[in-house]
Each structure stands twice: as C-alpha cells, then as structure tokens.
Amino acid sequence: MSDDRYLWWQNALASEFLKAQDGPLVVFIDDDVLRMIAPGMDDPAADLAQAVRDASSLTPGGYFSRVARARRAWTLHDRDAPPPVLPVLAITVLAATRMRSDGQVLSTNYYRRLAESIEPGANDMRVAQLKAEVGGTAFLDVVDMWCTLDEWIGEQDGRVGVSTIRSHERLTRIGYPQSQALLTRSDRAELTRFFDALSIGEVGLPDEKSMLRALEVWTSASSNRLGDTFMAALNSAETRGLIAAVVLACAAAWDGRVITKDGRRRIAIRLGIDLEEWTTTWLFPVQQGSSEPILLGGHLATEAPVSLVSNPPSSYYVSENAPAVSGDRLARGLRLQGAAYAAEFSKAEVIIFARDADTGGWSSTSGITPFETHLIAVAAAELSAVSRVLTAAAEKGWMARRQGARPLLAGFVLYEGVRFTDDAALQKALSDEPGLRALGVAPTLVPRARFVRGLPLDREFAHGHYLLGGEPDLLLPTDEEPNLVVLSLGGKEEIVTSNGFPFEMRRFPSPKGATEIIADGQKIIFTLLDESVVDATPKGTATLGWDKDGNLSAATSAPNVIGAVVSETFVAISVMCRRGRDETWLLLDGGAAQPVAEPTPPVFTNGAGFLFASQYFEAPAPEAAQWLAQRSGTNWYLSRLGPGDPQMVKAAFDVLATWARRPEPSGPTLWQMQLRLAHG
C-alpha cells in the first residue's frame, strides 16, 4: 500500500505520538490536535479522512481489509518502524472525541460518528450505508490494528512511553479507540496531582474499584474537575470501567512528577504568614530529584526573574526577587513560569493555614484538619458565611485578628485559634453554607484510605509499622459530603461515617503483628511491633562531637567526646524564645524580671554541608516564671507560661514597668487592664 496521503499521515502521526518519551502514551486526537500536527492545511481532518477512504476496500464486510493486509505483511518483516495502521486508528479516535459534541457518548452512537468522520458532509443515506460498512465484522480488523500497536509499543521497552490502549468487558471493540479519547493532554497533566494525592510512590497502585472511588472523591472538588468527556465517562455505568483501566495504566507509568497543563513541572506555591514578625511570603516547596537552581520568569515582563535555590534541610527553596504578597495577587492567583518549571498559586477567597514546623509560622494548606489549630483568611465576599460556620462549629477561643494601619493581608479578615473537634457540628454548619466546601472550608479531601498519627517505627525501612499500643488512626475516603462506608477490621464489619475526621483504631486493640483492614473496598495493612526490626545504629549516631576546645561540631576522625555532658538535675521548665528580638525577659511572680540572653546560632551543621538557622532558642525558666516577654521595636510579645490555656498578647505598653508594680495593691488589676486593652 503506497498511497501518498496515507503515508504522509502515517509518518506525521508517528512523529507526534511515537517519539522518544517517558510516562504514559495516549493517542488522543481531536480537531485541535490534527491542526497542530498539520498546521499548513485548511482542513486536516478532511485530509485524514480522504487518506483513509483512499486506503479502504470495496469488499463487503472488509472496509479496512487493505490496511489489514498491510498490517499482516508488516508482522512478517522488520518491526523497527510502527505498524502502518496509524491513520485508520487516528480516524477511529477522532470519531470518539467528536461524540462529545452533542453530549452523547453511548456506544450506540459511535459507528455513526465514525462514518461521519470518514466521509464528512455525506447525506444521511450515505452515512447510514457507511455506518453498516465500517461496523460489525469490518471493525474487527481495527481491533487487530489496536492490538498490534499495543504490542509494538510494549516491544520498545519504554522508549516511546507506556501504552494506555485498553478494551472493556462490554465495549470489546470500540473500547480501544474510546480508551484513547477519554484523556486530553490537559487531563493527563491534572491527573498527576491526583496520583500525588494517592501517594502512589509510597503505597503503590490501588485496585480498579478503589481507583474509581478515589477518582469520584478527588473530582468532587471543583478545583479538581477534569474535562467534560472524562467526567461524563466517569459518571456513566457504561464507561466507568474503561476510565479505571486507562487511569490505572497512566498511574503505573507515572514518573512521580506533578506537571502543569503545558507540561512543565509544577511547584505548588504556598502562602506563608508570620504573625509575630507581621510578615507574609511566598513559599516554594523543594522538588524531589532536583538540586539545581531554578529560574522562573517574573510575574510581569518588567520584573526580574525569580531564582530558587535549595537549602537543606529546609523543605522550601530560598527565593530571590519573588513578587510581594498582595490582596490582588491572592484574588487573581499567581503563576511564575520558567523553561522546565512553573510555580502556581490558585486564586482564593478563603485561605486555610496550618502550623509549619519548617518556618515556625503558618503556611497555606488544602483544607481543614480536624483537631488541629488553624489560621483562616477570609475575603469580604465570604466573611458572613465563614463567620457563621465558626460560630456554630469551631471550639471557643477563636478570634478575629486586628490588622491595624498596616494590614498583613489587605482585603482579608484573619481568624486565629480556629479548631474543629465536633464532626456533627461541622457537617451541620457546612450543610447550611454549601458554597464554602468548594472554597476549601471543609475537611481535606481524602481520595484513598490512609493511616495518620500513631507511633510509627522504621519509616525508612517500611511503611505501616507502628509501636505496639501506638496504633494509627484511619482516614477514610471522604468527598464533599459525609457518607457511610463499610469498615472491616480483623474480619469484623462495621458501618461508620466517613466525614474527614480520623477513625480511632486504638478503640479496637489489635494484637502484635499484621492487621488487615478493608475500608470501602480498599485493603490496607498495618503491623504492630514491640521494638524496631532494624538491627542497626540509628542514622546520625556519633556524627557530632566536642573537640579539645569544647566546641560542638561535626565529628572528626578523633573527637574528644561523643555524647553530652549534662548537669545532675534539670530545670523544672524550659521555654522556646524567638530569635532576633531586641530583648527577652522572664516575668517572675512578685514583680521581678529576669533577662534572657540569646545564644549564638549553632554552627556545628556547617561541617555536614548545610546551614541550620532555627528561628527559636530554648531557655531555662524557674518555677516562678509567669510570662515570657520579648520586645521588637515598640511592640512586646507576651506568652503566658505554666498550666492552663496558652495566652499570647501583642502589646505596646511599658511591660517591665507595669509588671514591676505587681506587688502594689492595684498592680494585678493594672496588668489585666493593660492586657485587655492590648487585645482590643
């Protein structure tokens, strides 16, 4: 077979789809893709159709028999080049993608769409005739072509990617082209976020049923919805199985990288807030497998490029020339694009923050974590709704933070001390304000059951090992609305509510060894041990020591001392103090004040190849200490010490002079009055 147009399309399609690449290979073809492959043609789809018609046969029941004979001849010779079937397969995928134009994706419509794609502009009588010619037994030749291409891709050992060509238990014929028509390039990019949320790199692939359930959960959030064709297929009983098979194939071929729609590696920017320093910053999480500096274009063409440099052990890059945080950028979103990376922050009207152990402040997160304390920033449009939810469902103690003349987030109200511990109250409040779920004011979506908390053992050796008596909690698959799921623990079934709150496994004591749990059809296992199974010295042992001058540093070949020299007794309490304050004091019972000297930052990690810049230092405190007071400029930062609820106050009064009057009869009243004024 030597038709010139057919050969041209064979080569053009091979160059586009069968080039050297990693990851899943999806032969997705619609009219836009054809225009990209053949940019100089007025109507590439019509030209492709003409090439297929020229290669067709008039034999009854054998419309594709000429191409089928060429395929069989190809199997007997050199198989270095791909099989000569690509134009026919392309037209079958084009027909599948065109089925979405009128929202009808049922299999009964497919052969009509195929006939219309092969002879565009044909009248109804000719379309009906051609539908009969290309369907039935004639399409079995196309099935063989798909199987041959799938085999050839596998023979390349990953050189051109991993095949996602799949069939279906019912759609045994048209399932092949439909499997390639379900995922656009944009969908495939978005699915990398889904695979990351599933922790596939850590816990492996789920089964087909669990994958479907996870897809339903993840795409229930408006920010995670994929293309219309994909969503329609996911919600159709006829094509759900095909969706699961294709997504599983993509997941198996996933290289662990989250990418943007234009193919760049995605850096999900977080917003960082430091309430003590009264600063905001963009946080750029370090990307695994990348140690080289990253250069991103400025937010505007006139702005300097943003450079990102890793600084172990921090989980964030050190950034230079990053744009300032502003209310406008929060409302519109931020994207910084480089050659290989793109950093993105999605526009937001409500931003949930959680404590960040890396920065010592707060960083934005994807949703509410029950029992954790949050900071929430709310734009004016959602202020009333969020306030009603907090009033109805949050623990008492939350408050609106005054931002003063120099607002931290212009156009937003800050609520601090927000904590949710009552699942029923939260679900009732959110049901009254359904629009907030789409904005992230809800427990974080859990697409796949996973263990949280507990006392883990041997994390570097294996996942799912815990200390006996320190069973983990279980997060069940949770979408935007609570639902009932069947939980099987050790062979005993129980129906429980899945609502984003952790299920406490310790309520059902488990024996030593492995315990199997089936949660909503997903099988997961945790193992309880009474000690570590790793018979090795813990990582980091004997890597620090004191030299002959008494300085702590990375251990040399012959350090003087390895270990620690400690006093015989320990102070009753110790407090964590913020570095960089102008002065630090402990306010003692009776009106006395004790100064605290800030130690120099440790330098012993220099020898290990990284700088350690902790934002805090530890100081001993006598039992009489009542408050920690630190001054920065004209502001004092007060932290209540001792038992009871923590209390933190930012004040501008003369703290030391006011505390010194504590022994006076009016001293305690004066102190409390100043604290109330500081609170506003």
N, C-alpha and C positions, 0 to 999 in steps of 0.2 A: 504494500500500500504506500503510494508516494504522492498523495495529494498535497500540493504546496501549502495551502492554508492550514490543513490539518497538521502538517509537520511544524509549521511556524508556531501554532498554538501548543503543540507538544513541547517544544523547546522553551517557549515563553513560560508555560506553567511549571516546567521542571526547574527553571531558573528562579522562579518566585518561591516555590514551596519546598523543593528538594535540594536546597543549598545546604552547606555545612552549618549546623546549628545544634544547640543543646536544648533540652526540655521537650515538652510535648509538641508534636507535629499535627496541626489541624488544617485541613484543606478547606477553609471557609471561603466561599465565593459568592459574592452578590454583585450587583451592577457597579457599585463603587470600586470594588476590588478589581473588576475587569478594566475599568477606566484607568486604574493605577498601573495595571500590567501593560496595557496598550494605550498610552496617553495620546498618541497621534491619530487614533481612529475616531471617526464621528460616532460610531455605534459599535463598540467592541462586542456587546452581547449578540448583536445580529451577525457579526462576522464569525464569532464562535459557532453560532447556530448553523451558518452556511457550511462551515468546515465539517460539522457533524453530519449534516444532510449529504454532503458530497461523499462522505465515507460510509453511508448507510447502504443497505441491501434491500432489493425488492422482493426477496424470498419471503413467502408467507411465514409468519412466526419467527422471522430471523432478521429483524430490522438492524440489529447490531452485529450480524454474523461476520461481515467483512473485518471489523475491528477484532472480533473474537478470534478469527483465523490468524490475524497478525499477532495476537497475544499468544496463541499456541505455538506459532513459529518462533516467537521470541524466547519461549521457555526452553527451546532446543538449542539455542545458541548462546553467545556471550551475554551475560546478565549484568554487565557493568552499568549500562545505561538503564534508566527506569523503563518499565513496560510501556508500549505505545498505546496507552489507553487514556491518557490524561484529559484530552478534550471531551471524550464521552463522559468521564467521571465528573468533569467540571460542569457540564450542562445538567447533570443529574443533581448536583449540589445547588446550582443556580435555581433550578425548579423548586427545591426545598426551601430556599431562602425567600423566594417570591410568594410562597404560600402564606407568609405573614402579612402580605399587603392588604388582605381583606379580613385578617384576624382568624382565618380558618386553617388550622393546622392538622385536621384529621387526615388519616391515611387515605380515605376515600377521595380526597381532592388531589392527591399527589400526581397521578398519571395525567390528569387534565393539565396541571401546571407544567409537567414535563413536555407534553405535546405543544402547548403554547410557547414554551421556551425554544423548542426546536424549530417551529415554524411561526415566528411572531407575525401577527397580522392575519393569520388564516381565519376563514369564516368558521362558524360553529359546526357546520357539517364536516369540514376538513379536520377540525380539532377532534371531533368525536371519532373520526376514522383513524387519525394518527394515534389517539389515545389507545385504541384497540391494538394498533401495530406495535407500540413500544411497551405495552403492559403484558401481563400474562407470562407465557413461557419465554418471550423475547427478552424480558428483563433478567432472566436467569443468566444470560451472557454478561450482563452488567454486574451481577453478583460475583461471578467468577473474576471479573476485572478488579473489583474491590479487594477480593481475597488475594489476588496476585500482587497488587500494590502493597497490601499489608505485609505479605511475606517478604517482598523485596526490601521494604523499609527495615524489617527485622534483620535481614541479612547484612545491612550496613553497619550493624553493631553501634548504633547511636550516632553515626556520622551525620545523618540528616534529621536527627531528633528521634523521638519515640512515638510510634504510631498510636493514634487515638481512634482508629477505624473500628467501629463496633456494630454489631447487629442487635437484635432484640428477640425475645422469646416469641413475640407475636408478629412484630414487624420484621420478619425474616428476610425480606427483600429490600424494601425501601428504608429499613433501619440503617443501612450503610450510608447512603447519602445524607439522611437526616442526622446521623451522628456528627457529621462534619458541618451541618448547617446550624447547629444549636449555639455554638460559641463564637461570637465575634472576637476580633483581636482585643477590643476593649474589655469584653467579658473575661477573657483569659488573663488579662492583667489584673482585673479586680479579684479574680479567684485566688491569686497569690496571697492576698490579705486573708482570705478565708482559710487557706492552708496554714498560714501562720497562726491564725486563731485556734486552729485544731491541734497545734503543736505536733504536727506530723513528724518533724525531725526528731522529736523526743520520744513519742509514744507509738509511732507507726501509723499505718493506714487503718481506718475503720472498715467494717464490712459494708455491703451495699445499703442495708436498711439503716444503719447508723449514719452513713453518709447522707442519705436523703433527709433524715430527721435533722441533722446538723445544718444542711442547706436551708431547710424550712426555717429554722431558728435564726440563722445568720441573716438571711434575706428579709426577715420580718422587719428589720430596721430600715428606715427609708434611705439611710446613707449607704446601705449595702445592697440595694436592689440592683439586679443586673438588667440586661436588655429585655425588651418585650418578648422576643421569641423565646429566650431562655426561661423567663418567668412563666409564660404560657405553657411551655413544655413541662416545667416543674409542677405546675398545678393540674396537669392533665393525667388522668389514670393511664391513658394510652402510651404516653411518652416518658413517664417518671422513671421507669427502669432504664431507659436509654440515657437519660440525663445522668443517672447514678453511674452507669458504666463509663460514660465519657469523662465525667469529673474524676472518677477514680483513676482512670488512665492518665489524666493530667496530673493528678496528685502524685502518682507513682513516678512520674518523670520530673517532678518539681525539683529544682536545684536549691531550694531554701531561700531564694531571694524574692523579696517583695518588690514589685515593679509598678510603675505608673502606666497610664494608658498609652503613652508614647514610647514605652519600652525602657525607660530609664529606671535605675534602682531607686526605690522610694525611701526617703528619710522622713518619718512622721514627726514633724516638729511638735514639741510640747511647749506650753507656756509656763514659765517659772515665776513664782512670786515669793518675795521675802518680806514678811510683814514687819520684821524688826528693823531691817535696813530701809524699808519702804521703797523697794525696787522691783522691777519686772525685767524679764529677759526671755529670749527665745532659747530653748534647749534642743540640741541636735543629738539624738542618740547615736552612739557608735555602731557602725555596721559590721557584722561579723565577716571575717575574711578580708577586711580592708584596713591596712595600716598606713597607706599613703595619704598625704594631704589631699583634701577635696576642694575644688574651686567651683563656686556657684556664681552665676550672673546676678547682679544686683536686682532688687525689686523693680527699679526703674532703670531705663537705659543710661541715665546720667549718674547712677550710683556706682560706687566702687564694687568690684567683685567681693563676694563673701568667701573667706577661707576657713576651712575646718581642719583642725589638727588634733589627733588623738592624744590623750594624756593619761595613760594607765596609772592607777586602777579605776579612774573615773569612767562611768558609763556614758558620759557626754563628751562631745568634741569641745575643744577650746575654739571659739569663733571670733573672727575679726571682721569688722565692717558690717555686722548684721544690722538690719534696719531696726529702728526703735519700735517698741511695742506701742500701739495706739489703738484707740477705740475704733477708728476707721478700718484698720487692718484686721481687727477681730471680727468686725461686721462683714467685711468683704472677703476675708481669707488671705493667705499669703502663699506664694509659690516662688521659689528660687531654683533656677534651672541651670545645670552645667552640662558637660559633654556626656557623662555617664550617669549622673545622679540628678534627682530633682527632690527638693525639700518642700513639703507641703503642710500647711495648717488650714484646716477647713473652717469656713465661716461659722460663727457660733453666736447664739443669743443667750445660751446658758452654758457656763463652763464649770465643770466639777473638778476640784483639786484634791489631791491626796498628799499626805506627808511623803517627802522624798529623802530617803536616807543618804543619797549621794550629795545633794546640795544643802541639806539641813533646812530647807524651806518647803515650799509646796510646788507641785507640778500637776499640770492638767492630766486627766485620765478619762477613760471612755464611759464611765458610769459610776453608779453608787456601789460601794462595797459595804454590805451590812456589818454593823458593829464597829466600823472604822470611822474616825472623825474626819469630816470634810470641810473644806472651804468652798463656797459656791459664789460665782459671779453671775449676776443676772442683768440683762438689758431691760430697759424700761418697758418694752412691749410685753414681757413675760413676768414682770415684777409681781403683779397681783396673784397670778396663778401659783407661782413658786411660793409666795408668802403663805398662801392658804394651805399648801401641802406641808410646809414646815410647821405651821401652827397645829395641823391635825395629826401629823405622824412623827415628827422628829422629837428626840428626847429634849427635855427642858434644858436650857443653858445656852442655846444658840442666840446669836445677836447680830444685828446689822452693824458693820464696822464703819465708823465715820471716816471719810476720806479727806475732809478738810479742804483747804485752799489749793492744795497740790494733790489732786486725785491720783490714785495709783492706776486705776482703770477708768478713764473718762467715759461716761455714759453707762456705767455698770454700777450696781449696788453689790457690796460684798457682805455675805453672811458667813460668820465663822462659828466654830463649835457645833457644826451640824452632824448629828449622829442618828442613825436609824436602827432600832433594835426590835421593833414590833412589826412583824411581817404583815399581819392583818390590817393594822392601821395604815401602813404604807400603801398596800394594794387598794384599800378603800379610797384613800386620798388621790391616788393616781387614776382610779376609775372615774373620779369626779372631774379630773383635769386630763383627759386623754391626749391632748396635744403635747403635753410635756414629755411623753415617752419618746417621741421622735426627736426631741432635743437632748436626750441623754439623761433626763431626770427619772431614773429608774435603775434597778439593779443591773449590773453589766450583763449583757447577753452571754449566755454560756452555750455554745453550739454543741459541745461534747462533754459528757460527764468527766469530771476530773477530781482528784484529791487536792485538798488545800489544808494548810496548817498541820497539826500533828507534830511529832518529833521524828524527823527523817534521819535515816542512817545511810552512810555510804553513798552519798549523792553522786560522787564521781565514778562510782563503780556500777551502780544500777539504780533504776527508778523504782519507786514503790516500796522501799524498805523503811520500816519505822521501828522505833523502840517499843518493846512490849509495854503496854499501858499508855502509850502515846499515840493511840490510833488517830488517823487523819479524819477530817470532816470531808463530806462529799458534796460537791456542787453538781446538781442535776441539770440536764439540758433545759434551758429556760429561754423562752421567747418573750414577746412583749406582753403577753397575758399569762397569768398563772394557769397551770393545768395539772391534772392528776397523772402520775406515772406509776408503773408497777416496778417496785424495787425488790429484788430477790437477794437475800443475804444468807449465805450458808444453806441454801435450799428452802428457806422460809420466805414467802412472799408477803409484801405489804404494799398497800396503795398509799402513796404520800403525795403531798403537794410540792410541785416544782415552781418556785417563785423568786429565785435568785438568792435566797437565804441558805446557808450551808446546813446540810443534814448531819447531825452529830453521830458519828459512827460509834463513839465511846458509850452511847446508850445501850449498845448491844455488844458486850465484851466478847472479843474474839480470842481464840487460842493462839499459841505460838505457831508460826508457820504461815502458809499462804491461805488467804481468804478470798473466795471468788464472789464478786458482786455483779448482778445483771441489772442495769439501770436503763429502763426504757428500751430494752432490747440490746443494749451495749454491754459487752462483757469486759470488766476491768478487775484487776487483782492487786491486792496489797499484801505485803509479807511482814509479820511481826517477829522481831529478833530480840533476844535479851542482851546481845552485845554485837559489836561490829564483826562482820565476816572477813574484813580485810586485815590480814596479819602483817601490817606494815606501819612504819613510823608515820604519824600524821604529817601532811605536807607543811613545810615551813619549820619543822623542828630543827633546832640547832643552826638556824640561819642568822640569828642575831647574837651579839656578844659584847662584852666590855673589854676595851683594850687596857694597856697598862696605865693610861692616864685617866681611866674611869669613864671614858666616853662610850656610849652605846652606838653601835654601828653594825653594818652587815659583817657577819663573822668572817675573819681572815682564816688562814690555814692554822693559826695557833692563837686563838683568843685567850685572854687571861681567864675570863669567867663566862660560862654559858648558863643562863638561868636568870634568877632575880634575887636581889638582896632586899629583904623586907623587914620591917620592924616586927617586934613580937606581938604588938596589938594594932588594931586598925581603928581609925576614927569611926564614930557612930554613923555618920552620913557623909556623902560627898555630893557635890553639885556640879552641873555642867554649865560652864560660863561661855558666853560668846566672845570670840577673839575680836580684836580691833576696836574695842570700846576705849573711851578716853580714861575712864576709871571704873573700878569694880570694888564693891563693898558688900560685906555681910552685915545685916542689921540684926543686932542681938537683943534678946529680951532685956528690958530695963532701960533702953535708950542708947546703949553703946553701939558703936560701929567698928567693924574690923576690916582694914583694907586687904585686898587680894591682889597679889602680883601676877601678871600674865607671864607664863613661861615662854621661852623662845620656842618657835616651831621645831619639831623634831627633824633631824637631817639624816637619820640612820638609813632611810629608804633610798637615799641617793646612790648608795653602793649597790642597790638592787636594780638600778636603772630607771627609777621613776621618782617624781616629786610627790610628796604627800602633804597636802595643805588642808588640814582639818579646820573647820570653822569654829570648833569648840575646844575648850580645855577643861580638865577636871580639877576641882579644888576641894580640899577637906573642909568640912564645916562642923563647928562644935554643936553640941545639943541645944545650946541657947540660941542658935541662928533661927530667925523668923522669916527674913526676906533676903533675896539676892537683889542687889541694886546695881545697875550698870548705866553709866552716863555716856551719851553720844551727842556732842554739841550741847544744845539746850534741853534735850529730852532725856528723861530717865526711863529705864526699862526695869520694872519690878516683877519679881517672880516669888510667889508665896511658897515657903518651904514647910516641910512637916506633913502630918497626916491630913486627910480631908481632900476636898476637891481642889485641884490646882487653880490658881488665880494669877493672871498676868495683866499688868497695867502699864500703859504708856503715859507718862506724866511729865509736866513742865514745872511743877512747884519745887521748892528747895527741899529735897528729900532728906538730906543729912540733918539740916536744922530742924525740920519738923519731927524727925524721929528722935532727935536729942531731947525733945520736950515730952517724951513718953512718960517719964516719972511724975510730971506735973498732973494735978487732978484733971485738967481738961485735955491732957496730952492724947489719950486714946481716941477721944471724940474728935479732936482736931485731925488726927491721922485718917480716921474713917471718912471725915468730911472731905478731905483732900482727894482720897481715892474715889469717892462718888463723883466729885467734880471732874476728875480725870476721865471717868467712864462716860461722862455726859448724861 
